[in-house]
Amino acid sequence: LPAMIIMGYLLCAVCILIQPRFELVHFFILFPLGSFFYGFARIGCRQLIYSISAVNQTGKLFGIANATGLAISVPVTLLISQIVEQNGVIMGYAGTAIFVAMSTIIFSAWLFARKS
């Protein structure tokens, strides 16, 4: 299950990274493919929360996870907008992909370190 989550987010980041480097036809392939990988990662996260939490705590954990994601997205969105303004759209896609990949790697390492 953790491998599905990690690979889903990393493959989604790869799709984000290469989307603007091709023509529009490729975008229609890469965008759904990235969404597919993202969906796998989210399903894995959902199953992980179900497996580690008590039934009466599941909703609270989902709320915390969603609130944390929204709180982090505000400064990241502002940062990416500055990158796009200064360096162009392709660098904005690259910044988004790097953020997704790095946060996946950092949180995975943190969770595995806590587990062992």
N, CA, C and O of each residue as an XYZ file, in Angstrom:
464
protein
N       0.814     -1.214      0.000
C       0.000      0.000      0.000
C       0.852      1.271      0.000
O       0.586      2.169     -0.799
N       1.867      1.383      0.864
C       2.695      2.592      0.795
C       3.394      2.756     -0.559
O       3.575      3.879     -1.030
N       3.782      1.652     -1.178
C       4.431      1.747     -2.488
C       3.470      2.322     -3.524
O       3.877      3.109     -4.379
N       2.189      1.931     -3.449
C       1.189      2.469     -4.374
C       1.038      3.973     -4.179
O       0.906      4.716     -5.152
N       1.056      4.423     -2.930
C       0.918      5.850     -2.637
C       2.123      6.619     -3.169
O       1.974      7.624     -3.864
N       3.307      6.139     -2.839
C       4.532      6.838     -3.248
C       4.658      6.869     -4.772
O       4.927      7.919     -5.355
N       4.465      5.723     -5.408
C       4.584      5.684     -6.865
C       3.498      6.518     -7.544
O       3.755      7.162     -8.562
N       2.291      6.510     -6.988
C       1.222      7.313     -7.566
C       1.556      8.791     -7.584
O       1.395      9.460     -8.606
N       2.025      9.304     -6.446
C       2.383     10.728     -6.388
C       3.604     11.049     -7.238
O       3.635     12.088     -7.896
N       4.612     10.178     -7.237
C       5.807     10.449     -8.033
C       5.518     10.397     -9.528
O       6.029     11.221    -10.286
N       4.702      9.434     -9.961
C       4.345      9.374    -11.386
C       3.457     10.547    -11.786
O       3.542     11.036    -12.912
N       2.616     10.993    -10.878
C       1.825     12.200    -11.135
C       2.756     13.404    -11.317
O       2.542     14.228    -12.206
N       3.792     13.500    -10.470
C       4.765     14.593    -10.588
C       5.485     14.549    -11.932
O       5.737     15.591    -12.537
N       5.814     13.351    -12.399
C       6.472     13.214    -13.703
C       5.544     13.732    -14.810
O       5.986     14.443    -15.713
N       4.273     13.376    -14.736
C       3.308     13.854    -15.742
C       3.188     15.375    -15.699
O       3.111     16.023    -16.743
N       3.171     15.944    -14.495
C       3.115     17.407    -14.365
C       4.350     18.038    -14.995
O       4.257     19.046    -15.695
N       5.500     17.439    -14.740
C       6.761     17.986    -15.239
C       6.824     18.015    -16.762
O       7.303     18.989    -17.342
N       6.350     16.964    -17.410
C       6.516     16.894    -18.868
C       5.316     17.433    -19.661
O       5.409     17.577    -20.880
N       4.204     17.729    -19.002
C       3.018     18.221    -19.726
C       3.290     19.426    -20.622
O       2.918     19.395    -21.795
N       3.925     20.489    -20.118
C       4.051     21.682    -20.974
C       5.140     21.582    -22.032
O       5.311     22.513    -22.819
N       5.861     20.507    -22.070
C       6.969     20.380    -22.996
C       6.564     19.776    -24.349
O       7.393     19.638    -25.249
N       5.312     19.429    -24.475
C       4.826     18.817    -25.705
C       3.654     19.621    -26.250
O       3.245     20.623    -25.663
N       3.129     19.175    -27.362
C       2.000     19.847    -27.983
C       0.700     19.506    -27.253
O       0.683     18.672    -26.348
N      -0.370     20.154    -27.654
C      -1.666     19.994    -27.010
C      -2.170     18.558    -27.058
O      -2.822     18.104    -26.118
N      -1.885     17.847    -28.122
C      -2.320     16.453    -28.253
C      -1.743     15.612    -27.115
O      -2.443     14.772    -26.548
N      -0.495     15.829    -26.784
C       0.139     15.082    -25.697
C      -0.457     15.462    -24.341
O      -0.539     14.632    -23.436
N      -0.871     16.725    -24.212
C      -1.498     17.168    -22.970
C      -2.757     16.353    -22.693
O      -3.042     16.009    -21.546
N      -3.503     16.049    -23.740
C      -4.734     15.270    -23.568
C      -4.449     13.817    -23.156
O      -5.356     13.103    -22.729
N      -3.235     13.398    -23.280
C      -2.834     12.077    -22.793
C      -2.227     12.184    -21.396
O      -2.563     11.410    -20.500
N      -1.324     13.159    -21.221
C      -0.597     13.277    -19.956
C      -1.473     13.741    -18.803
O      -1.291     13.288    -17.673
N      -2.420     14.635    -19.066
C      -3.273     15.131    -17.979
C      -4.138     14.015    -17.382
O      -4.150     13.848    -16.162
N      -4.862     13.248    -18.205
C      -5.622     12.136    -17.613
C      -4.721     11.074    -16.971
O      -5.089     10.475    -15.961
N      -3.560     10.847    -17.550
C      -2.635      9.878    -16.975
C      -2.156     10.342    -15.596
O      -2.107      9.547    -14.657
N      -1.805     11.615    -15.473
C      -1.421     12.170    -14.180
C      -2.557     12.099    -13.180
O      -2.339     11.807    -12.005
N      -3.769     12.365    -13.640
C      -4.943     12.262    -12.770
C      -5.164     10.831    -12.304
O      -5.546     10.593    -11.158
N      -4.925      9.893    -13.189
C      -5.037      8.467    -12.858
C      -4.049      8.098    -11.744
O      -4.420      7.444    -10.770
N      -2.793      8.523    -11.897
C      -1.785      8.237    -10.873
C      -2.132      8.920     -9.548
O      -1.975      8.335     -8.477
N      -2.602     10.153     -9.636
C      -3.014     10.880     -8.429
C      -4.156     10.142     -7.728
O      -4.170     10.023     -6.503
N      -5.100      9.655     -8.507
C      -6.222      8.905     -7.947
C      -5.765      7.649     -7.215
O      -6.275      7.329     -6.141
N      -4.804      6.940     -7.799
C      -4.264      5.763     -7.123
C      -3.625      6.133     -5.792
O      -3.807      5.438     -4.792
N      -2.878      7.231     -5.786
C      -2.227      7.661     -4.548
C      -3.262      8.043     -3.492
O      -3.113      7.698     -2.320
N      -4.301      8.748     -3.903
C      -5.339      9.161     -2.949
C      -6.122      7.962     -2.419
O      -6.462      7.920     -1.237
N      -6.406      6.997     -3.274
C      -7.087      5.781     -2.809
C      -6.205      5.047     -1.804
O      -6.691      4.551     -0.787
N      -4.915      4.980     -2.092
C      -3.992      4.351     -1.150
C      -3.945      5.078      0.184
O      -3.918      4.445      1.239
N      -3.934      6.414      0.140
C      -3.946      7.201      1.384
C      -5.228      6.939      2.169
O      -5.205      6.793      3.391
N      -6.319      6.883      1.463
C      -7.606      6.617      2.120
C      -7.592      5.247      2.802
O      -8.009      5.120      3.953
N      -7.117      4.236      2.099
C      -7.045      2.894      2.678
C      -6.089      2.856      3.873
O      -6.337      2.155      4.854
N      -5.004      3.610      3.781
C      -4.048      3.666      4.889
C      -4.692      4.281      6.130
O      -4.503      3.782      7.239
N      -5.443      5.350      5.947
C      -6.141      5.968      7.087
C      -7.150      4.996      7.671
O      -7.256      4.869      8.891
N      -7.898      4.301      6.805
C      -8.861      3.308      7.309
C      -8.167      2.200      8.104
O      -8.704      1.724      9.104
N      -6.981      1.792      7.662
C      -6.321      0.664      8.311
C      -5.639      1.030      9.631
O      -5.427      0.159     10.474
N      -5.293      2.308      9.820
C      -4.560      2.665     11.042
C      -5.408      3.361     12.090
O      -4.946      3.587     13.209
N      -6.645      3.706     11.744
C      -7.442      4.483     12.693
C      -8.654      3.694     13.175
O      -9.155      2.788     12.509
N      -9.093      4.080     14.352
C     -10.335      3.515     14.865
C     -11.488      4.072     14.040
O     -11.392      5.167     13.484
N     -12.561      3.326     13.964
C     -13.704      3.720     13.141
C     -14.226      5.104     13.536
O     -14.588      5.896     12.665
N     -14.270      5.399     14.820
C     -14.808      6.685     15.257
C     -13.820      7.840     15.068
O     -14.188      8.995     15.283
N     -12.579      7.558     14.672
C     -11.576      8.609     14.441
C     -11.301      8.866     12.959
O     -10.576      9.801     12.620
N     -11.864      8.059     12.086
C     -11.560      8.159     10.658
C     -11.935      9.521     10.088
O     -11.141     10.125      9.366
N     -13.105     10.002     10.392
C     -13.543     11.302      9.883
C     -12.649     12.436     10.356
O     -12.338     13.351      9.595
N     -12.243     12.370     11.605
C     -11.356     13.395     12.153
C     -10.011     13.390     11.431
O      -9.472     14.449     11.110
N      -9.470     12.198     11.175
C      -8.196     12.111     10.463
C      -8.308     12.614      9.021
O      -7.397     13.274      8.522
N      -9.420     12.305      8.354
C      -9.638     12.842      7.005
C      -9.704     14.363      7.046
O      -9.130     15.035      6.189
N     -10.393     14.899      8.024
C     -10.494     16.355      8.164
C      -9.144     17.000      8.391
O      -8.831     18.029      7.793
N      -8.345     16.399      9.253
C      -7.006     16.931      9.515
C      -6.152     16.876      8.258
O      -5.451     17.836      7.938
N      -6.207     15.759      7.547
C      -5.417     15.614      6.318
C      -5.842     16.640      5.270
O      -4.989     17.266      4.640
N      -7.139     16.818      5.076
C      -7.622     17.783      4.084
C      -7.311     19.215      4.484
O      -6.920     20.020      3.639
N      -7.478     19.547      5.765
C      -7.180     20.905      6.235
C      -5.694     21.221      6.100
O      -5.323     22.333      5.723
N      -4.852     20.251      6.405
C      -3.412     20.455      6.266
C      -3.038     20.675      4.804
O      -2.241     21.558      4.488
N      -3.611     19.879      3.927
C      -3.350     20.049      2.500
C      -3.773     21.417      1.990
O      -3.049     22.043      1.216
N      -4.934     21.882      2.416
C      -5.398     23.211      2.000
C      -4.514     24.314      2.572
O      -4.214     25.288      1.882
N      -4.099     24.168      3.820
C      -3.244     25.183      4.442
C      -1.887     25.270      3.746
O      -1.347     26.361      3.566
N      -1.348     24.140      3.363
C      -0.054     24.129      2.666
C      -0.200     24.668      1.246
O       0.730     25.282      0.721
N      -1.347     24.448      0.622
C      -1.517     24.852     -0.776
C      -1.503     26.363     -0.968
O      -1.149     26.839     -2.047
N      -1.878     27.124      0.049
C      -1.898     28.594     -0.104
C      -0.495     29.152     -0.329
O      -0.277     29.815     -1.343
N       0.471     28.918      0.567
C       1.803     29.470      0.291
C       2.480     28.849     -0.934
O       3.242     29.523     -1.627
N       2.210     27.581     -1.201
C       2.806     26.942     -2.377
C       2.263     27.578     -3.652
O       3.015     27.807     -4.599
N       0.964     27.865     -3.684
C       0.366     28.519     -4.848
C       0.978     29.900     -5.069
O       1.264     30.283     -6.204
N       1.174     30.641     -3.991
C       1.799     31.963     -4.115
C       3.242     31.844     -4.603
O       3.692     32.644     -5.424
N       3.957     30.853     -4.101
C       5.338     30.642     -4.541
C       5.391     30.263     -6.018
O       6.205     30.801     -6.768
N       4.537     29.351     -6.433
C       4.515     28.929     -7.846
C       4.119     30.097     -8.743
O       4.643     30.228     -9.849
N       3.200     30.949     -8.282
C       2.819     32.109     -9.100
C       3.992     33.064     -9.285
O       4.134     33.673    -10.345
N       4.825     33.198     -8.270
C       6.023     34.032     -8.413
C       7.018     33.398     -9.387
O       7.652     34.095    -10.180
N       7.147     32.093     -9.322
C       8.041     31.391    -10.253
C       7.560     31.594    -11.688
O       8.361     31.866    -12.582
N       6.247     31.460    -11.906
C       5.689     31.640    -13.252
C       5.892     33.073    -13.722
O       6.252     33.299    -14.878
N       5.669     34.033    -12.849
C       5.813     35.438    -13.223
C       7.247     35.773    -13.615
O       7.474     36.543    -14.549
N       8.205     35.204    -12.911
C       9.607     35.533    -13.169
C      10.254     34.661    -14.242
O      11.152     35.112    -14.953
N       9.794     33.394    -14.361
C      10.510     32.453    -15.226
C       9.664     31.797    -16.311
O      10.215     31.123    -17.182
N       8.355     31.971    -16.287
C       7.507     31.386    -17.314
C       6.736     30.166    -16.827
O       6.996     29.625    -15.752
N       5.791     29.757    -17.642
C       4.859     28.695    -17.287
C       5.559     27.343    -17.133
O       5.231     26.582    -16.223
N       6.505     27.041    -17.998
C       7.183     25.740    -17.912
C       7.871     25.584    -16.562
O       7.841     24.502    -15.975
N       8.485     26.642    -16.068
C       9.130     26.573    -14.756
C       8.095     26.433    -13.637
O       8.388     25.837    -12.600
N       6.894     26.972    -13.835
C       5.824     26.782    -12.855
C       5.406     25.321    -12.766
O       5.193     24.791    -11.676
N       5.292     24.679    -13.917
C       4.993     23.236    -13.927
C       6.119     22.470    -13.238
O       5.871     21.555    -12.453
N       7.366     22.853    -13.543
C       8.514     22.178    -12.929
C       8.505     22.382    -11.418
O       8.766     21.445    -10.663
N       8.207     23.595    -10.974
C       8.138     23.863     -9.540
C       7.060     23.045     -8.858
O       7.267     22.526     -7.762
N       5.913     22.929     -9.501
C       4.824     22.116     -8.947
C       5.233     20.648     -8.858
O       4.986     19.988     -7.849
N       5.856     20.145     -9.916
C       6.304     18.750     -9.926
C       7.351     18.506     -8.852
O       7.317     17.482     -8.170
N       8.275     19.437     -8.699
C       9.312     19.292     -7.670
C       8.690     19.305     -6.283
O       9.081     18.520     -5.419
N       7.722     20.195     -6.062
C       7.055     20.237     -4.755
C       6.347     18.913     -4.463
O       6.467     18.378     -3.361
N       5.618     18.389     -5.433
C       4.897     17.121     -5.233
C       5.886     15.996     -4.937
O       5.687     15.219     -4.002
N       6.944     15.911     -5.727
C       7.923     14.833     -5.541
C       8.655     14.963     -4.207
O       8.806     13.980     -3.481
N       9.109     16.169     -3.886
C       9.868     16.353     -2.647
C       8.992     16.134     -1.414
O       9.437     15.518     -0.446
N       7.762     16.629     -1.438
C       6.896     16.414     -0.280
C       6.568     14.930     -0.115
O       6.454     14.441      1.009
N       6.416     14.214     -1.229
C       6.182     12.767     -1.159
C       7.376     12.067     -0.530
O       7.215     11.231      0.359
N       8.559     12.404     -0.986
C       9.771     11.764     -0.466
C       9.987     12.107      1.003
O      10.301     11.230      1.807
N       9.819     13.379      1.356
C      10.057     13.811      2.741
C       9.051     13.176      3.693
O       9.442     12.639      4.729
N       7.765     13.227      3.361
C       6.751     12.642      4.248
C       6.870     11.124      4.324
O       6.631     10.536      5.379
N       7.235     10.489      3.222
C       7.420      9.033      3.249
C       8.588      8.655      4.152
O       8.485      7.729      4.956
N       9.699      9.377      4.017
C      10.861      9.098      4.867
C      10.519      9.341      6.339
O      10.917      8.569      7.211
N       9.786     10.407      6.604
C       9.392     10.726      7.981
C       8.492      9.632      8.560
O       8.678      9.211      9.701
N       7.521      9.177      7.775
C       6.617      8.129      8.265
C       7.329      6.798      8.460
O       7.068      6.088      9.432
N       8.235      6.454      7.533
C       8.976      5.201      7.689
C       9.931      5.263      8.888
O      10.138      4.261      9.573
N      10.511      6.443      9.138
C      11.401      6.600     10.296
C      10.626      6.467     11.599
O      11.124      5.890     12.565
N       9.422      6.994     11.628
C       8.579      6.884     12.826
C       8.134      5.444     13.056
O       7.995      4.998     14.195
N       7.912      4.728     11.962
C       7.415      3.355     12.062
C       8.481      2.410     12.603
O       8.165      1.453     13.310
N       9.748      2.678     12.269
C      10.809      1.772     12.710
C      11.467      2.203     13.999
O      12.377      1.530     14.483
